[in-house]
């Protein structure tokens, strides 16, 4: 049973002493252990600004990710600010993963993978081998811990190692 988060929930993340950003829980992905799928928004707000939920979700999406929103809430990494039914379109969201994630050769992790698969929320995994075309824009699809979600919101990057495609 899900704890306290639900689709449409919007959360704020403090990114420094003066600013915050927002993300929204938009789906549960049965393809990836029924994990939460979030969309994180680009716009930075001052700590004293309180935009409406409608304003927040009109912003451009910076990234999509799988995570456990309730755990981040329990760890006090983000705060729930409300819920809005509009979660945008899900059809275009594409995730990627590789069977080389966590594989080591000669005391080093595989840095470039040719063994990729992609999927859409609730869809089947599709083996694609080398990432080409639109698949290169797919988001990393592993379930990301809340600390790494905050790091990406703050810096634009995850701080864990993950193979690249070139």
Buried (B, 14 or more C-beta within 10 A) or exposed (E): EEEEBBBBBBBBBBBEEEBBBBBBBBBBBEBBEEBBBBBBBEBBBEEEEEBEBEEBBEBEBBBBBBBBBBBBBEEEBBEBBEBBEEBBEBEEBBBBBBEBBEEEEEEEEBEEBEBBBBBBBBEEEEEBEEBEEEBEEBBBBBEBBBBBBBBBBBEEEBEEEBBEBE
